[in-house]
Amino acid sequence: MIWLQEAPIGTHPTISLCNSPFCALDVDSLISSGLAILITLAIGFAVAYRLSHGVPGKLQLVLEFLLSYIRQQVEVTLGPTARFVIPLAATIAFYILVANWIEFFPLGISQYLIPANSDVNQTVAMALVVFIMTNWYSVGVLGITGYLRRYTKPFDAPLVIRVPFVLINIVEEIAKPLSLALRLFGNIFAGVVMIFIIIQLAPVFIAWIPLVVWKFFDVFIIGTIQAFIFMLLTIIYFGQAREGLEEEGHAEHRSEQPAAA
């Protein structure tokens, strides 16, 4: 954890591919997220292997419970025709869970290992994926006309009243990825700040006691809640992308188009 005391909180070692700040890469974020991705894939392939070659273990039962819950939420929110949301939401939830849980280990021994979601670039990237896919799904379900009509809600109001709501609805749509990204980033980054404060305030020989207690709470409780919230909001945003479907009179089978794509 020594590097936390030497470098300002939130700074990252970077490499630049050109003279533009848009070409700068945060090395620690790339390494940390890469580690989380490898662990996520390893667990996924291991569970898949056990599924076909051995007796199901406790980890598989937990993952099946998570997948069953996500499937239920998707079917309640979107119906049975948008099953492509299930693997998306499940992958996001499991990856965030892994990325948050590995923070419990002493990543601070190296400046190149940090909590992956404590870098806003990663949380913004995941939020943008959800934002792009929900809008793509909305266009596929509603068509261009129905998609644009979504920004005139409330649908039951006269048109002259709905027009002023267009700007509000646009701002609301833009705020969705921002809230997704900043909520996750803020909670995980706050954990990094708390670790820094604990190390600064407590003597070195007893700092590990409050540090372990805080990390257990921050990682296994807050980290799990944040993964759940990100996953649940992803499903909710897909549900909101269908708003106006009944009013437009679209056939239900049109919602299958994004899944087939």
PEMO-V293728 format. One record per backbone hydrogen bond with DSSP energy under -1.0 kcal/mol. CO is the residue of the C=O (numbers start at 0). NH is the residue of the N-H. E is the energy in kcal/mol with one decimal. If there is no record, write none. Layout:
BEGIN
CO_NH_E ; CO_NH_E
END
This chain:
BEGIN
0_3_-1.1 ; 1_4_-1.3 ; 2_6_-2.1 ; 7_10_-1.7 ; 12_26_-2.3 ; 14_24_-3.1 ; 19_22_-1.7 ; 20_23_-1.1 ; 22_16_-1.4 ; 24_14_-1.9 ; 25_29_-2.2 ; 26_30_-2.4 ; 27_31_-2.5 ; 28_32_-2.7 ; 29_33_-2.1 ; 30_34_-2.2 ; 31_35_-2.1 ; 32_36_-2.5 ; 33_37_-2.4 ; 34_38_-2.3 ; 35_39_-2.3 ; 36_40_-2.7 ; 37_41_-2.7 ; 38_42_-2.5 ; 39_43_-2.3 ; 40_44_-2.9 ; 41_45_-2.3 ; 42_46_-2.5 ; 43_47_-2.2 ; 44_48_-2.4 ; 45_49_-2.3 ; 46_50_-1.8 ; 47_51_-1.0 ; 48_52_-1.8 ; 49_53_-1.8 ; 56_60_-1.7 ; 57_61_-2.2 ; 58_62_-2.4 ; 59_63_-2.6 ; 60_64_-1.9 ; 61_65_-2.2 ; 62_66_-2.7 ; 63_67_-2.5 ; 64_68_-2.2 ; 65_69_-2.3 ; 66_70_-2.6 ; 67_71_-2.2 ; 68_72_-2.3 ; 69_73_-2.5 ; 70_74_-2.3 ; 71_75_-2.2 ; 72_76_-2.3 ; 73_77_-3.3 ; 81_84_-1.7 ; 82_85_-1.3 ; 84_88_-3.0 ; 85_89_-2.6 ; 86_90_-2.3 ; 87_91_-2.3 ; 88_92_-2.4 ; 89_93_-2.5 ; 90_94_-2.6 ; 91_95_-2.4 ; 92_96_-2.1 ; 93_97_-2.5 ; 94_98_-3.1 ; 95_99_-2.2 ; 96_100_-2.6 ; 97_101_-2.3 ; 99_102_-1.1 ; 100_103_-2.0 ; 101_104_-1.1 ; 104_106_-2.9 ; 105_108_-1.3 ; 106_109_-1.7 ; 109_112_-1.4 ; 114_117_-2.3 ; 115_118_-1.1 ; 118_121_-1.1 ; 118_122_-1.3 ; 119_123_-2.5 ; 120_124_-1.8 ; 121_125_-2.2 ; 122_126_-2.2 ; 123_127_-2.5 ; 124_128_-1.7 ; 125_129_-1.9 ; 126_130_-2.6 ; 127_131_-2.9 ; 128_132_-2.3 ; 129_133_-2.5 ; 130_134_-1.8 ; 131_135_-2.3 ; 132_136_-2.5 ; 133_137_-2.1 ; 134_138_-2.3 ; 135_139_-2.1 ; 136_140_-2.1 ; 137_141_-2.9 ; 138_142_-2.2 ; 142_146_-2.6 ; 143_147_-2.4 ; 144_148_-2.0 ; 145_149_-1.1 ; 147_150_-1.2 ; 148_151_-2.2 ; 149_152_-1.2 ; 153_156_-1.3 ; 157_160_-1.0 ; 157_161_-1.7 ; 158_162_-1.8 ; 161_164_-1.2 ; 162_165_-1.8 ; 164_168_-2.8 ; 165_169_-2.2 ; 166_170_-2.5 ; 167_171_-2.4 ; 168_172_-2.0 ; 169_173_-2.3 ; 170_174_-2.1 ; 174_178_-2.8 ; 175_179_-2.3 ; 176_180_-2.6 ; 177_181_-2.8 ; 178_182_-2.0 ; 179_183_-1.5 ; 180_184_-2.5 ; 181_185_-2.8 ; 182_186_-1.9 ; 183_187_-2.1 ; 184_188_-3.0 ; 185_189_-1.9 ; 186_190_-1.2 ; 187_191_-1.4 ; 188_192_-2.2 ; 189_193_-2.3 ; 190_194_-1.9 ; 191_195_-2.1 ; 192_196_-2.4 ; 193_197_-2.7 ; 194_198_-2.3 ; 195_199_-2.0 ; 196_200_-2.4 ; 197_201_-2.6 ; 202_205_-1.5 ; 202_206_-1.3 ; 205_208_-1.3 ; 206_210_-1.8 ; 207_211_-2.3 ; 208_212_-1.9 ; 209_213_-2.8 ; 210_214_-2.7 ; 211_215_-2.4 ; 212_216_-1.9 ; 213_217_-3.4 ; 214_218_-3.1 ; 215_219_-1.6 ; 216_220_-1.2 ; 216_221_-1.9 ; 217_222_-1.6 ; 220_224_-2.4 ; 221_225_-2.5 ; 222_226_-1.7 ; 223_227_-2.2 ; 224_228_-2.7 ; 225_229_-2.4 ; 226_230_-2.0 ; 227_231_-2.8 ; 228_232_-2.8 ; 229_233_-1.7 ; 230_234_-1.8 ; 231_235_-2.4 ; 232_236_-2.7 ; 233_237_-1.6 ; 234_238_-2.0 ; 235_239_-2.4 ; 236_240_-1.3 ; 238_241_-1.3 ; 239_242_-1.6 ; 241_244_-2.1 ; 243_247_-2.3 ; 244_249_-1.6 ; 250_253_-1.4 ; 251_254_-1.5 ; 252_255_-1.7 ; 253_256_-1.6 ; 255_259_-2.1 ; 256_260_-1.7
END
